[in-house]
Amino acid sequence: MSTVSPDFRPAFSRYPFVYICLYFSLGILCAEKITALSEYYFIMLSNVIIISLILRTFDLIQVGTKQLILFSICGLFGFLAHTEQQKNTGWKDWHFHKGKTVFQMRVTEIQLGKPWTKGIGEIQWRKGKTSYNTPVRFYVKGKKIPKLDQQLEITTEIIPIENKGNPGEFDLKTYWKTKGIYGMFFMESTDFQVVKTIQSSYLTKSIRKAQEVCSTILSKHLSGQELSIAQALILGDKSMLDNEIRSAFTATGSMHILAVSGLHIGLILQLLLALIKLGAKWVNRSTAILFVILLLWFYALMTGFSPSVIRAVFMFSVLTLTQMKGLQASSINSLFFTAFVIVLWKPMYLFDIGFQLSYLAMLGIFLFYPKIAGIWKPRNKILFYLWEGTAIGFAAQVATTPLTLYYFHQFPNYFAVANLGLMGLSSIVLGAGIFILVTHKIPLLGKLNGLILLYAVHWMFRLIQWIETWPGALVYGFEVNILFIPILLFNASILLLGDLKKQYWKINALNFLFILGWLSYQRYLNASSTHFCILNENKLTLILKKGERSWCFYDSENPQKIEFSAMNYQKLFPSDMRYISIRNKNAELTFNGEHLKIMKTEFGREVRLNKKIWRIYFQEKKGSNKLESSVFMPWITHPNSLKNGAKIYEIAQN
């Protein structure tokens, strides 16, 4: 992979899009997070520009004032771009209301499942003279399932997508906002009627046909878990992945392997560039590289033109073109140029986790890979290739770890070992997978590619499963404040790129160790804490944690749903959990000198732990909030309602 030595000189002429993209993104961030300033934002920034022009007359602060002007202009455009996107989705003018409503929707995505089939549609509605096609998330249960491109007339209630506020949960609200979706609804087969089927565009039909053909070819050579892994890795289709596969790849820090993104596009690019070298005598380099870029976009077409694939292909297309023209020193600038174009097109992509991880990974590779790869230079070609892949993976992991700790509260201890084996195997899988799509009709060659693909996927999964069994493979319990992310990245950059002999490097190393110690201490507090947690669920769910052990009491008839919430809780508060059903009955538990009772009452439930009492109300009553530890179920509007988030009560240890 082409590399570039890092240069941190703050010269705008050298890295213009680094500044433009960062300031533009800050404008988007302000528009999203500080909505109270929306009416005054333009006035504020215009005055900042005027003040900056005045201050620019002073020689000593000219550099700072130029940056202030640039920040004001780019930030303003970022703010306006975000506001415009919000208008285009139609959600800003949509008014959620209780009760069922009748509307028409076109189905744009569908994912079969049991008991609920999930999908995305476009609600068609008008406000005055303006027409909207507003995207919405839907869930349908029953024998009659809608199909792609069908126009439906639906009678149901659309509700806003909200987070439950349970410990360790994924930020689902922001995730769907990045896709322009703010609402969702549930419906039965009887709640909708098919109005008509809308004809898809030629491009959409071509994409679906290509995906269908590719899936059919892979299914002829693979089956079971091998087929599901191959479809995810090669075609970006993760619908067939089961919990065992997801758990194994997550525990080893290898989940990125199953998402077609920058890693896959980079491997395919390297494979194609290696192939065109064979024809260097007949085709000039510029023509060959342009052909490779066209093949990358064709691959994006085959995988369904998902946002992550488009992002990765666009990024590598620009980087390859700049390097083709000998502009290697501007690789970081090119990276930020592609990021700027994407957030200019879709400002909410700035908050997409995939976008953040992809660009941080690439930035880490550009900054840290040369230094890491230079630690060891093996003469053996196979060892050199494996070490190069490991260095790339390690550089990307260094840059993305602060963000993964913040979002997922976990760290895979053996990610470097996993990447060492996966870089080679994933290259074989991708290479054999792409070749089999081309050579499947050639009898011997097609079968040979099929066998190579089968064994490569098989041993990849076996390697992941083996590493997953190692003690401490995945460590939970990290709680990272968002302000720590840039601090950790800065410290890691100084450690890897700085001069070990300098005083600043030693001070930074001590500071980095202090931060790691602080994070580990916070994790220890989470893991060893003793508390009582009432989750925000439709059915009563309680978790009692005492050090390394915890008990989950649930009143739901669906244990799998409760286990999902409990697993998220354990990401933040790791423990050995036991599940106990309390549906339609009382419960009593004695452990380590503690006595717990959960009793049915006229107002709902009463929980007694030694001498402490919590009352959980299933309906609001006058005077019921007098008790300090009164809690109301999420369907009740009350300041102490669970709909405002889970309740955690610390318990003093004996």
Buried (B, 14 or more C-beta within 10 A) or exposed (E): BEBBEBEEEEEBEEBBBBBBBBBBBBBBBBBBEEEEEEEEBEEEBEEBBEBBEEBBEEEEEEEEBBBBBBBBBBBBBBBBBBBEBBEEBBBEBBEEEEEEEEBBBBBBEBEEEEEBBBBBBBBBBEEEEEEBBBBBBBBBBBEEEBEBBBBBEBEBBBEEBEBBBBBBBEEBBBBBBBBBBBBBBBBEEEBBEEEEEEEBEEEBEEBBEBBEEBBEBBEEBBEEBBBBBBBBBBBBBBEBBEEEBBBBBBBBBBBBBBBBBBBBBBBBBBBBBEEBEEEEEEEEEEEBBBBBBEBBBEBBBBBBBBBBBBBBBBBBBBBBBBBBEEBBEBBBBBBBBBBBBBBBEBBBBBBBBBBBBBBBBBBBBBBBBBBBBEEEEEEEEEEBBBBBBBBBBBBBBBBBBBBBBBBBBBBBBBBBBBBBBBBBBBBBBBBBBBBBBEBBEEEEBBBBBBEBBBBBBBBBBEBBBEBBEEEEBBBBBBBBEEEBBEBBBEBBBBBBBBEEEEEEBEEBBEBBEEBEEEBEEBBEEBBBBBBBBBBBBBBBBBBBBBEEBBBBBBBBEEEEBBBEBBEBBBBBBBBEBEEEBBEEEEBEBEEEEBEBBBEBEEBBBBBBBEEEBBBBBBEBEEEBBEEEBBBBBBEBEBEBBBBBBBBBBEBEEE
